[in-house]
Amino acid sequence: MTKKELMGIVSQNLRKHRTRTNYTQESLASDAQISASYYSALENGRKIMHPLVLLQIADVLKTSTDSILRKPDALQHLDNIVILLKEQPVESLEKIEAIIRVLVTAKPISDDK
């Protein structure tokens, strides 16, 4: 992978995670303690971030650093789920587990009639 390809992946992933969490570029930059212009350059593929900045942004977005650096895959989604759930009370986790079990075991809906 080239530096340019990596910058493109990071750019797409930053934008995806930021919009999913309803952050503006400015508010995300503020929470990550970086300048808005620097964050904009990252999201537009014009700069490469320092590893500490990567950690700060991942923490703000409540996602893994891998989900910013790599193309999406199933394990990445599992890592993100763990990050989102790790501070939830046991009672909530039990309910979430029950919902997941229903979703996973449900028969797919067919378009055929």
N, C-alpha and C positions, 0 to 999 in steps of 0.2 A: 504494500500500500504506500502510496506517495503522501507527502506532507499535504498537498493540495486535496487529495481524496479524504484524508482524515479531517481536514478543516471543513470540508463539505458535510461530512457525517456529523461532526460536532455542531455545526451551524444548524442543521435540520433538527437534531435532537434537542438542542437548547430551545429552539422556537416551539417545538412540539410540547415539551414539558412546561414551558412558560405559559403558553396559551391554555393548556389543560388545567393549570392551577390558577388561571385568571389573573396572572401578574402582568403589569405593564413592564416594559424594559426598565423604566425609571424606578419603579417600586422594587423590582427584583434586584437591580443594581444596589439600591439603598440597603436592602436587607442583607445582601451579600458583602456589603462594605466595599464596593468598588464604584468607579464613576460610571454614569450612564453611557457616556461616549465609549468607554472601554467595553462595556457589555454589548453595546450595539455593534462594535467592531467584531466581537466574538461571534455574535449571532449572524452577522453578515459575512463571516468567513474571511475577515481581513486581518485577524490577529490570532495567535495561539496563546492559550492561558497557562499561567504558572500552576503547578500542581496544588498549591494552597488555595488558589482561586477556584480551581475545579472542586475541591472539597467544600468550600464555602457555598458555591452555587448548588451543589448536590444536596447539601444540608437544607438550604432554603427551599429547594424544590421537593424535599423529602423523597429523593430518589437515589439510586446508586451511581457511583462514578462511571461504572460500566455502561449504564443506560445513556450516558452522555457521550462516551467515547466509542461505542460500538454500534453496529447495525442491530436492530431489534431481533431478539430470539426468545424462546420460551423461558429459559432460565433467568433472563434479565427481568421478565415480567414477574416471576416468582420472587426474585430478590426485592423488587419494588413493593410487592404485596407485604412481604415481611417487614420492610421499613415502615410502611403505613400502619401496620397492625401492632407493632411491638410495644406501644405504650397504651394500648387499649386494655380495659379491665377484662377479667376472665369471663364475666357474664356476657359482655359484648362479643368476645371471641367465640363463645359457644354458639351464639345466634348466627354469627357470620359463617361459622363452620357448617351449621345446618343449612343455611342458604346455599352455600357452595355445593354441598352434597346433592341438594335438589337440582341445581343447575347442571352439575356434571352427569347425573344419572338420568336426566330428562331425555326423552326421545326427541330427536330433531323434528322440527315442523317441516312438513313436506309441502311444496307448492303444487304438487299433483292433486287433482280432485277426481 
